[in-house]
Amino acid sequence: MPESQSTLEYLNTQASSERLRLLRQMREKEEWLSIALCSDLLRLKLPHEEHIAILTATQSKQRLVFEDYITSQVGGWDQNVAAAALWEWALRSDCILWHRTLPLCTSPLTTQRIRYTLADLAWYGGGYSLLNRLVDIEGMEEMSVAYHALIAFRALQFDIRSERLIKLAKEAFLNDAAHPGIAPEKTMPYYLAYLYRFESAWLKDQSVGHGLSSIWSHFTRSLVDSKSVKADLKSLMGYQGKEFKRNDQQSFMKLWPALWDRHLVSSEHLGFVFKVMSEQAWPEIQSWEFIAGIPQATMMETLDAITDAKTYIRALNLAGSFLDIEKQTTYVDKLRGILQSSDDPTALLPTILPRYSALLNTSGSTSLFAKIYAERQEMIQAFRSGETKEIQSLGIWEKEFAPEEANRQAFFNMAYSGKKIDDVKGQDFWASLIQSWNHPTADKIDHLAQLARQEPQIFHLCFIDTLGRFKGADNAALKLLDYIRSKEESVVRSIVYALQGIGTVRASQEMVAFLTRPNINAMLQLEIAQLLKERDVSALQRELRSALNDLQHRSMTDSLHIGLHDAITSLLVTTEVSGGAPEMQASGAPTTSDLDTLLEKKIARYQELSSEVKRALRTAQFFHMQVEKVGDKLGTIDLSPSIDMQYKALEICFREKFEDAASELIRKGLLQRKLDIIGYARPIPQAMDDYELYIENLPIVNTIPFFSRFKLRKMLRAICQYRPGKRFTLDGLKAFALFFICFSRKDCKFGLAQIFPVTSMTTEQLMNYCKELHIFQDFRNRAAHEGFHPDASMNLDSIWNSTAAIFEGMFVISDALEEIPQTPKVLLKSS
């Protein structure tokens, strides 16, 4: 399908900011991107803001195709993109697939941001049943007050009484401290409205105080004492049987009760209002929010009583979402009967919301609507049992790809969705990319580069990503040099990962060079340092030290500087004894048995350590013995390899003992939910600063030298961004220490206490242990960067003592974890 001129201009624009402007312009002119193009673009590593703009500028000729695409893919998108996508679905589709919001509600990996959006769009989605689940969800009290305010408002609209919400609203009314981080005037009206409806007697009994916050008490007393709802409703019914005049609209609306008083509306009142709605074209009353707050029972009585087809359709359209899911079916059946008895059903069908009219056509087992109905029933059943049903596409949006787009789609499915694709015939750009991805031989690079130059700028990212497949090909690294001065983060990130894939010394040199380029940000610098750990950088020590010196003169915050300094320092290595202390033939050389005997005396339970850990410790001990033999002839020897191997042994052992349990916590979604509540998922900088300041100033933690808030934030953000299929690991002893500090203390005012319980230590003991881990890693990093002077050889024994103490503490913690069935609260059920 040929792309429009606007689409081509967008694809050929280099700067992300300019592309955003073009997408907004396209949306205003209703010049839409195709779903086929959108689905590919959303898989590129573009900024989230651009992903959102792409979604808002996408549409299909068939609304159900657009709806199928959004609702089947939303669970795999970043939460900001997903929230925006849900709004696009609600406002630009027929919401026939509303039942797909149910598994999003129950999934333990759903963030607070997404649940907030689901509640905001409840009428378009799961309605009464979805909100009933949200007000009863585990950990609801720990979520933000903005979330509480919205839930209170929606629960009031759908007439859902919740004792938990009532308690939260009362606490907010009585205590200003219940509004951390948000002004009371932004939340208090919603709490008050909820209390007006369900606890008006309690509100009336509250004394009127003095001071700024007492204004709410004055509002409360005034509103509770001045109710005249019944008289207004009686006056409203006075219009029944009369012909409305020009000025009657405003009078009619003034008589309609406030949201918190609509429980006093009877089925007679509501039936009359629905009749007015069906006869009068007053836009102010043609909304579901006009009838919000009326109890479900009243709406059902009203629907039972209505006989006029036009009035009934209007009533069902607006009231349907206020009913429990199963009860909606009863009234759709009644709708079917009304249509069958109507003189002209074809005139009525267009006035029915598609979410209800679709249920009228579910006969047969192969029709599309029958398939939707079957999917709906399965998801409702799973929802009722608290399970999460996987959302599968109906297979209709995939048909949006034109034949000429087949190769592009195949490449994106292979490169960005992990599907296996066989080589395709042809010499075009996308066919060549597929062939190169499957069989990356150096002779294809020049031809591929020539084809890439003819493609739109945005697809150059695909070329860069494919170059990363040419492992060991310096020519591929040279092609990447054409892009290294790009100011676009998405391009620079792709280059870095492509260089990592190529893996040659030249590629690694370019990665090190990127550490000090002016077009790179701190987060990418840290990513590069992390990637370089997977490469052999022994030949790049001069370049790394030069980069470290250059960074000393960059303007960075202290925490950022420390985090980056540590990351690069950890890449510095010294010459190590090769082979891990094998059996030696030379006279007097220690055997493995000799080394093990010495290590058993230094480290309790040495024999319980894994072979990999023992190998690193034997290497450290072997080096130590050589130092002792040389005696005072140490002038030209760097002692840091012994320290480095002790650190390596500890890091391996910590991974073996704790990483699986920590990963299980993350896979269950419990940590993400807790951190989301604090503000790490969205993210909220002030909320993150508050938590990190709290951690930094804890007793003992506040005595840790060079404690890095930056490293803390990096770890917590990485936990929040985890998704199934992605890799997460705790990097180094400091990371494990930070994990214990955050999730293992006995008390935490942010609700993170004992999520990863360490029952064998007091909080004070655990914090001192974490301090020891910090100090040991800092010492190792300094030794690797600056060397360990021969004059300090006498200190090697004290370093061994520290290593032994850390091993001892590790066993104390791990033994206690093993005693807890299925590992701590690590496996607690999450909401």
PyMOL commands that set and color helices and strands:
alter all, ss='L'
color gray80, all
select helices_A, chain A and resi 5-11+16-29+35-41+48-56+63-76+79-92+98-106+112-120+127-134+140-142+145-157+163-174+176-178+184-186+188-198+200-205+212-225+229-237+248-255+259-264+267-279+283-285+288-290+296-305+309-322+325-341+345-351+354-360+368-384+397-400+403-417+429-438+442-452+457-467+474-483+489-502+505-514+522-532+538-551+558-569+592-602+606-608+611-630+640-668+670-678+685-696+701-703+709-720+733-743+763-786+790-819+825-827
alter helices_A, ss='H'
color red, helices_A
deselect
rebuild
show_as cartoon
